[in-house]
């Protein structure tokens, strides 16, 4: 278990606060708090709460649908940590003239579309939240949008979903960039390594479909290569040996895995048992990076594997502060996915700070504006809140996230910032950056 004692000095540096008057305390998970109800998806009010937010007993409650169990749980854990850090930083400042707290009611999507819809319905219909953060899986985020938030007035911000399909739903915002540029970059990486024939297997959902389509189109139509095998696989299977056997029967020299951590762990183990890891070059995307994969596969099973993953501007000071706070509290280095969750919470808090009232419509009016490149660059919640409280408008600030520029466009997408990774001596190593 990671230590729950926050390094307050690091946290206050992250949130932009002076240490003057700071008191020691513990980082509390929202999973252990009682969410404030009645804040109103259609017209809620600030309410009082017994939750110890440290800001005078008043609070705003928003919702989050996250993957706490199931195939996407390794990613959900990263989001939980990013969420906790952002929430603590926001509540050190407080929201509005009465320094209200921000609460987040969290529900588990169980890594399934239906689980996500049920979780979102509970948050919207019972907790009455006007803003919902969620989810990890692209298919889950799309299902929540299509079944729950579309036309409801509730703002939805996905922290991790990358499928190009989200771009066709401009009111569905996201912190992580579209996978379209990543799919193109992955195709170019495989081609640049000298492979002209590849086998691709992809998880059978919106994430896998979207990314594999972009990869195949780029590799064949633009680069002149051949995708000799391009088939889906189902989530949560105990064996994928049939898929691997079919891939091995082609003349592909490279294998591309567009799948999740649990599924790839099974594939990597079965590939190692059959010696495929020494016969074919492995490639992947961001979802084949996870501590659980390394932990549950034998050394050498992935050596030489390469891929493209979303990344953060590691030379940016607020990202470095984020990393410092994360390491201090969890004794590990964060990935960019925790940074996306951090930024999702911060952007949501800025929208609450900037909006005329705590309703979905009012939050929707300002949530894009606080990220616009035309405004003054701000690097944390405190800097942005200061401008707003000094009479500035939402468009006067340009929040620069710990994950990089947010700059939500007309489709709700941020710009892409990627990095090449490889697996060497059973560890992930990171190389060149790619921007879109």
Secondary structure, 3 states (H helix, E strand, C coil): CCCCECCHHHHHHHHCCCCCCCCCCECCCHHHCCCCCCCCCCCCCCEECCCCCCCCCEEEEEEEEECCCCCCHHHHHHHHHHHHHHHHHHHHHCECCCCEEEEEEEEECCCCHHHHHHHHHHHHHHCCCCEEECCCCHHHHHHHHHHHHCCCCCEEEECCCCCHHHHHCCCEEECCCCHHHHHHHHHHHHHHCCCCEEEEEEECCHHHHHHHHHHHHHHHHHCCCEEEEEEEECCCCCCCHHHHHHHHCCCCCEEEEECCHHHHHHHHHHHHHHCHHHHCEEEECHHHCCHHHHHCCCCCCCCCCEEEEECCCCCCHHHHHHHHHHHHHHCCCCCHHHHHHHHHHHHHHHHHHHCCCCCHHHHHHHHCHHHCCCCEEECCHHHHHHHHHCCCCHHHEEEEECCEECCCCCCCCCCCEEEEEEEECCEEEEEEEEEC
